Amino acid sequence: MNWLDSGIEPHWIWLGLGLLLAIGEMTIPGVFLIWMAGAALITGLFAWFAPAGIAWQVLLFAVLSILFVFTGRRWLRRHPVEAADPQMNHRGARAVGETVVVSQVIAGGQGRVRLGDSEWLAKGPDAEPGTRMRVTGADGVVLLVEHLH
């Protein structure tokens, strides 16, 4: 029997669904859809080599999806994915240790500094424009600076 009388064999529907779910995982990463993609691909292979009714295929897909999602979650909890660069999205934290030049006077603990080709708000000891300072940390988008020793 063809899939819902469409003329398309059921295994192609499952394999296509698996491919779409895998593409969805790559497009919207979340480590969730990939497990369902695996379940759909296995269901497609099962339907191809051991034809079964639609109800059995849907049941197999549901059971495999639940099994794969929970197994995958448990595995990821035990083996967390570590970022290659944990500071990638924290530009201020990446600047720690860098030398900056005061571009607007730091008075009362606040001013502006130049780091590379950009200017940053800065907190630190009073300093005149042109003074070289070192970045010691970041508070959001504000660099924390100190005089060079």
Phi and psi in degrees as a GROMACS rama.xvg file:
@    title "Ramachandran Plot"
@    xaxis  label "Phi"
@    yaxis  label "Psi"
@TYPE xy
-79.9157  155.807  ASN-2
-62.254  108.836  TRP-3
49.1241  37.126  LEU-4
54.695  32.6172  ASP-5
-91.8589  -12.0767  SER-6
90.9593  -4.54345  GLY-7
-99.7237  132.296  ILE-8
-65.2387  142.417  GLU-9
-59.8537  -33.9925  PRO-10
-63.4181  -32.8508  HIS-11
-68.9409  -35.3809  TRP-12
-63.1268  -46.9996  ILE-13
-65.677  -42.3447  TRP-14
-65.0392  -39.3138  LEU-15
-64.9261  -41.1736  GLY-16
-62.5684  -41.9871  LEU-17
-59.6959  -42.9594  GLY-18
-64.4955  -44.1336  LEU-19
-62.783  -40.8195  LEU-20
-66.2992  -37.6972  LEU-21
-65.6377  -41.3953  ALA-22
-63.6735  -40.4627  ILE-23
-60.2569  -38.5279  GLY-24
-64.4918  -38.767  GLU-25
-71.7179  -33.1126  MET-26
-77.5289  -41.9425  THR-27
-124.966  78.8167  ILE-28
-60.6111  136.003  PRO-29
-165.484  0.835205  GLY-30
53.3394  47.7795  VAL-31
-130.152  -51.4278  PHE-32
-66.3628  -26.1513  LEU-33
-62.8985  -34.1447  ILE-34
-69.1381  -38.8862  TRP-35
-70.5484  -32.993  MET-36
-62.093  -43.5168  ALA-37
-61.1671  -41.7329  GLY-38
-63.3912  -41.9198  ALA-39
-66.3389  -40.3726  ALA-40
-64.8359  -43.146  LEU-41
-65.4659  -40.2652  ILE-42
-61.7295  -40.1058  THR-43
-62.8163  -43.353  GLY-44
-65.6319  -40.7039  LEU-45
-60.7015  -46.1289  PHE-46
-64.5672  -30.5865  ALA-47
-72.4664  -47.3466  TRP-48
-92.3073  -22.4801  PHE-49
-136.733  74.5863  ALA-50
-49.5733  131.077  PRO-51
-139.02  166.346  ALA-52
-65.9787  160.602  GLY-53
-58.0678  -40.9018  ILE-54
-59.4948  -42.7943  ALA-55
-65.9252  -37.4281  TRP-56
-65.5375  -44.5348  GLN-57
-64.6486  -41.6139  VAL-58
-62.2632  -45.086  LEU-59
-59.7839  -45.9192  LEU-60
-59.8345  -44.8708  PHE-61
-63.3328  -46.5327  ALA-62
-64.1497  -46.7644  VAL-63
-63.7099  -39.9001  LEU-64
-59.9098  -48.8621  SER-65
-62.7588  -46.3329  ILE-66
-60.6113  -47.6183  LEU-67
-66.7079  -41.8718  PHE-68
-62.9814  -47.9384  VAL-69
-68.9202  -38.8227  PHE-70
-65.1634  -43.3063  THR-71
-63.0729  -42.5769  GLY-72
-61.854  -43.5823  ARG-73
-63.9179  -42.3472  ARG-74
-64.3301  -43.2214  TRP-75
-67.6987  -30.8134  LEU-76
-65.7393  -38.6482  ARG-77
-80.0658  -25.7267  ARG-78
-129.17  71.4566  HIS-79
-63.8146  147.897  PRO-80
-79.7608  122.849  VAL-81
-98.2195  134.718  GLU-82
-69.7832  141.251  ALA-83
-65.1691  -34.2857  ALA-84
-136.347  91.9218  ASP-85
-60.5685  -21.8016  PRO-86
-94.3893  9.99398  GLN-87
-52.2356  -43.8187  MET-88
-98.2018  14.6338  ASN-89
-123.325  77.4125  HIS-90
-58.0875  -38.6027  ARG-91
-63.031  -43.8163  GLY-92
-66.1052  -31.3085  ALA-93
-69.0012  -19.4997  ARG-94
-84.8869  -7.26916  ALA-95
-56.9052  129.802  VAL-96
94.6271  -14.9904  GLY-97
-74.8556  153.759  GLU-98
-95.0914  133.306  THR-99
-123.551  164.075  VAL-100
-119.351  131.047  VAL-101
-65.8248  126.383  VAL-102
-104.961  -29.3367  SER-103
-130.895  135.662  GLN-104
-43.9688  135.824  VAL-105
-94.7129  110.35  ILE-106
-131.471  136.665  ALA-107
66.7047  22.0982  GLY-108
89.4727  -0.399586  GLY-109
-133.521  145.391  GLN-110
-175.197  -155.539  GLY-111
-134.5  146.361  ARG-112
-130.826  157.659  VAL-113
-106.131  128.012  ARG-114
-126.219  112.596  LEU-115
63.2209  -122.725  GLY-116
-105.09  16.08  ASP-117
-129.409  157.419  SER-118
-104.827  143.442  GLU-119
-127.316  149  TRP-120
-68.2289  147.256  LEU-121
-139.947  149.135  ALA-122
-123.054  135.726  LYS-123
168.783  -169.745  GLY-124
-67.5052  153.591  PRO-125
-55.4164  139.804  ASP-126
-158.025  149.503  ALA-127
-90.1869  156.794  GLU-128
-54.3127  139.749  PRO-129
95.8926  -14.7766  GLY-130
-70.613  133.784  THR-131
-89.2106  133.698  ARG-132
-135.333  166.045  MET-133
-112.016  140.701  ARG-134
-80.9039  126.685  VAL-135
-107.981  -11.904  THR-136
176.062  -172.221  GLY-137
-145.665  142.795  ALA-138
-121.782  87.0554  ASP-139
70.7919  -118.103  GLY-140
-100.565  12.1792  VAL-141
-106.723  125.256  VAL-142
-82.4426  138.865  LEU-143
-97.3497  124.623  LEU-144
-126.434  159.72  VAL-145
-142.242  161.028  GLU-146
-66.3534  146.8  HIS-147
-68.5708  142.697  LEU-148
